[in-house]
Amino acid sequence: MAHFPVNHPARPLYRVLAGLVGLYILLFGVWGTAETWGEGLFARGSHWALGLRTNLAFSLVSVVFGIVLLIGASRRTNLGHYMNLTAGAVFLVTGTLMMAVLQTPANFLNFSMSTVIVSLLFGLVLLATGLYDKVGPADHAEAEDRRRRDPVPGSR
């Protein structure tokens, strides 16, 4: 069974990191939408926004993902925990799949190698934030703290 730390002391830092990733994705999506408006949804042009190649479909999806990540980062519940874990996995899978079809007509999101790298990095950051931002009751936090200080019960 997996163990996620409950009420980790660095949780606020991880929430800020997830929020910054969400803000970048939202800004990228808005900029990319403005840049590609009027083109085909899955056009393969040479439009770039914030250093990443994009098309209208990818920009619109980025706006939605950015808003979702900002909502998850602003909540002090386990909603952000589950959203970050899910988004991290989605970014890693999407980056890997788009890298596999980078030079083919199946590259419908108009990814470039820099977009793949950023997607994989964001996936890792979001996965890490999802692993450490779980919220629990105070008694779980105390038990977690005791286990950190004395990993083998009765050894002292």
N, C-alpha and C positions, 0 to 999 in steps of 0.2 A: 504494500500500500504506500502510495506517495505521501510524503510529509511536506506540507507547506508551512513555513514559519508563520505564527499568528502574532499580530501586532508587532512586527519587526520594528526596531528603533529607527531604521532608515526609510520607513514607509513614506514619509513626506517627500523625501528626495526622489524616490521612485515615482511617486505620483506627479511630481514636477517634470521628470524626464518624459513620462508618458504624455503629459500635457504639451510639452514642447514638440514632441513628435507629431501629435495631433494638430498642433497649430501650424507646423511646417506643411503637413499634408493638406490642411484646409487652405492655406495661402497658395500652395502650388496648384490646387484644384481651381481656385477662383481665378488665378492668373492664367492658367491653361485654358479655362473656359473662355475668358475674354480673348485670348490669343487665337483660339480655334473656332470661335463662333462663326457660323455660316458655312463651315466645311462639313463634309460628310462625317457621320458619327464615328466610323472606323477608318477614317482617312489615314494614309501612310505618308503624310507630308513631313516637312522638316521643321515643325514647330517645337520650340523649346520654352520651358518655363522653370525658373529657378534652377537651371543647370540640368534639367531632365527633359528628355524628349517626350512628347505627349500628343494625344489626339482628343477630340471632344468626349468620347466615351470614357477614356482614362481620367480626364479632368473631372467629369461629373461624378464618377465613382470616388475620386479622391475627395471631393467636397463632402460627400456623404460619410466616408470613412473618417475624415478629419473631425466632423461634427460629432460622430459617435465616440471617437477617442477623447475629445474634449469633455463630453458629458461623463464618460467613465472616469476621467481623471479628476473631475470636480466633485464627484460623489465620495463620501467617506464610508461607503458600505462595500460589501463584497462584489457589487456590480462591476466596479473597475477591475477587480481581480480577474473575474471571468472574462470581461471584455478584452483585457490585455492579453490573457492567455490565448483566447480565440484569434484576436487580431494578429498576434505574433505568429501563430501557426499559419494563418492565411497569407501573411506577407512572405513567409519562408517558402510556402508551397507555390505561391504565385511567381516569386522571383525565380525559383528553380524551373518551373514550367516555361516561363517566358524566355529563360536562357536557352532552354532546349529548342525553342522554335524561333530564335532571334533572327536568323537570316532566311526565314521561309515566309510564305504568304499567311501562315497561321499566326503571325505576330500581329494580332488584331488590336492590341493596345499600344502599338507603335513603340515598344520598349527599345532602348539602346543598352549597351553594356553598363553604362553609368546608372541607368535606371534599375537594372538588375542588382547592382552592388548596393545601391541605396535601399532597395526593397529588402534585401537580405539583412543589411545592417539594422534597419528599422524592425524587422522581424525578431532579430536577436535581442534588441533593446526592449521591445514590448514583451517578449517572452520572459526576460529577466525581471521586468517590473511586475509582471503577473505572478511570478513565483514568490515575490517578497511583499506584496501589498494586501495580503489577506487580513481581514479584521475579525476579531473574536472577542468573547467576553473577557472581563478582567481576570477571572480565575484561570482561563486558558493562557493568558499572557504571563501570569505568575508561574504556572507550571512550566511554561516554555523557558522562563528566566532561570528557574531552579535547575532544569535539565541542562541549560547552557553552563551554569556554574559548577554543577556536580553531575557529569555525564554518567558516572557509574554510581547508582544509589548505594549508600552505606560504605563508600570507600574512604570516607574521612572520619 
